[in-house]
Amino acid sequence: MLTLGSRFRRLGERLQAETQVILDELAPGIPSSAHPLLAFLDGPEPRSISEIARALGTAQPGVTRMVTRLSARGFVSVGTSPEDARLRLVALTPDGRALLDQARATAWPRVLAAVTDLCAPFGPELLERLDMLETRLATKPLKDRA
């Protein structure tokens, strides 16, 4: 039990690395962590960096780095809010929308099928248990359980 966090981290890193192999067939150099961001931008309105960070549960600096990377590749555009010039707004470009559509049609179903096969013996139970662990940890941190 002492190494549970390390084992989860290694497993997560391995799953991400193997997912990346599939995603690289679609768009080399776009990390798997960018795909939730692209999916979140799928809508008519641009989104602020802080809105993206809240929705994805990540820190703003990480979102900013990912947006910069995606912008350099032409998948997102970054502008400023007409109401507040300090507010950066991010939107999918036509190339970003095409990438997202292609990912949904090809790569994401492959990843889903592979993970479903991997988790077949315990399927939904595994997700329920992970949700439970996250909820319990949020309710009472590990240091308070010691």
C-alpha positions as CSV (number, residue, x, y, z in Angstrom):
1,M,0.0,0.0,0.0
2,L,3.0,2.3,0.6
3,T,3.7,2.3,-3.2
4,L,0.1,2.8,-4.4
5,G,0.7,6.3,-5.6
6,S,3.8,5.3,-7.5
7,R,2.1,2.4,-9.1
8,F,-0.8,4.6,-10.2
9,R,1.6,7.1,-11.6
10,R,3.6,4.5,-13.5
11,L,0.4,2.9,-14.8
12,G,-1.0,6.3,-15.8
13,E,2.3,7.2,-17.6
14,R,2.3,3.9,-19.4
15,L,-1.3,4.3,-20.5
16,Q,-0.6,7.8,-21.7
17,A,2.5,6.7,-23.6
18,E,0.7,3.9,-25.3
19,T,-2.3,6.1,-26.1
20,Q,0.2,8.6,-27.6
21,V,1.4,6.0,-30.1
22,I,-2.1,5.8,-31.5
23,L,-2.7,9.5,-31.4
24,D,0.7,10.2,-33.2
25,E,-0.7,8.3,-36.2
26,L,-3.2,11.1,-36.5
27,A,-1.2,14.2,-35.6
28,P,2.4,13.6,-34.6
29,G,3.6,15.9,-31.8
30,I,0.2,16.7,-30.4
31,P,0.2,15.2,-26.9
32,S,-2.7,13.1,-25.6
33,S,-3.3,15.8,-23.0
34,A,-4.2,18.2,-25.7
35,H,-7.2,16.2,-26.8
36,P,-9.5,17.1,-23.9
37,L,-8.7,20.7,-24.5
38,L,-9.6,20.4,-28.2
39,A,-12.8,18.6,-27.3
40,F,-13.7,21.4,-24.8
41,L,-13.3,24.0,-27.5
42,D,-15.8,22.2,-29.7
43,G,-18.5,24.9,-29.7
44,P,-19.5,28.1,-31.3
45,E,-17.9,30.4,-28.7
46,P,-14.2,30.9,-27.9
47,R,-13.2,30.0,-24.3
48,S,-10.9,31.8,-21.9
49,I,-7.7,30.2,-20.6
50,S,-9.2,30.3,-17.0
51,E,-12.4,28.7,-18.2
52,I,-10.5,25.9,-20.0
53,A,-8.3,25.3,-16.9
54,R,-11.4,25.1,-14.6
55,A,-13.2,22.7,-16.9
56,L,-10.1,20.4,-17.4
57,G,-9.1,20.6,-13.7
58,T,-5.6,21.8,-14.6
59,A,-3.5,24.8,-13.8
60,Q,-3.6,27.9,-16.0
61,P,0.1,27.8,-16.9
62,G,-0.2,24.3,-18.3
63,V,-3.2,25.4,-20.3
64,T,-1.4,28.4,-21.6
65,R,1.6,26.2,-22.7
66,M,-0.7,23.8,-24.5
67,V,-2.7,26.6,-26.2
68,T,0.6,28.1,-27.3
69,R,1.7,24.7,-28.7
70,L,-1.6,24.1,-30.5
71,S,-1.6,27.7,-31.8
72,A,1.9,27.2,-33.3
73,R,0.5,24.2,-35.2
74,G,-2.5,26.1,-36.4
75,F,-5.1,24.1,-34.5
76,V,-6.4,26.9,-32.3
77,S,-6.5,30.7,-32.6
78,V,-6.0,33.1,-29.7
79,G,-7.6,36.5,-29.5
80,T,-8.6,39.0,-26.8
81,S,-12.0,39.7,-25.4
82,P,-13.7,42.8,-26.7
83,E,-14.8,43.6,-23.1
84,D,-11.4,42.9,-21.5
85,A,-8.2,43.0,-23.5
86,R,-6.4,41.1,-20.7
87,L,-8.7,38.1,-21.3
88,R,-7.3,35.7,-23.9
89,L,-9.9,33.8,-25.8
90,V,-9.2,30.5,-27.5
91,A,-11.1,28.9,-30.4
92,L,-10.6,26.0,-32.8
93,T,-9.4,26.8,-36.2
94,P,-10.7,24.9,-39.3
95,D,-7.6,22.7,-39.0
96,G,-8.3,22.2,-35.3
97,R,-11.9,21.2,-36.1
98,A,-10.7,18.8,-38.8
99,L,-8.2,17.2,-36.3
100,L,-10.9,16.9,-33.7
101,D,-13.4,15.4,-36.1
102,Q,-10.8,12.9,-37.4
103,A,-9.7,12.0,-33.8
104,R,-13.4,11.3,-32.8
105,A,-13.9,9.2,-35.9
106,T,-10.6,7.2,-35.8
107,A,-8.2,7.5,-32.9
108,W,-10.5,7.9,-30.0
109,P,-12.6,4.8,-30.8
110,R,-9.3,2.8,-31.1
111,V,-8.2,4.0,-27.7
112,L,-11.6,3.3,-26.2
113,A,-11.6,-0.2,-27.6
114,A,-8.1,-0.9,-26.3
115,V,-8.8,0.4,-22.8
116,T,-12.1,-1.4,-22.7
117,D,-10.3,-4.6,-23.7
118,L,-7.6,-4.0,-21.1
119,C,-10.3,-3.4,-18.3
120,A,-12.7,-6.1,-19.5
121,P,-12.5,-8.2,-16.4
122,F,-13.6,-5.3,-14.1
123,G,-14.9,-2.6,-16.6
124,P,-17.3,-0.1,-14.9
125,E,-16.3,-1.3,-11.4
126,L,-12.8,0.1,-11.9
127,L,-14.1,3.5,-12.8
128,E,-16.5,3.5,-9.9
129,R,-13.6,2.5,-7.5
130,L,-11.4,5.3,-8.9
131,D,-14.2,7.8,-8.5
132,M,-14.7,6.6,-5.0
133,L,-10.9,7.0,-4.2
134,E,-10.9,10.5,-5.7
135,T,-14.0,11.5,-3.7
136,R,-12.7,10.1,-0.4
137,L,-9.3,11.8,-0.9
138,A,-11.0,15.1,-1.6
139,T,-13.1,14.7,1.5
140,K,-10.3,13.7,3.8
141,P,-6.6,14.1,2.6
142,L,-4.2,11.3,3.2
143,K,-2.3,13.1,5.9
144,D,-5.5,13.3,7.9
145,R,-6.0,9.6,7.6
146,A,-2.6,8.7,9.0
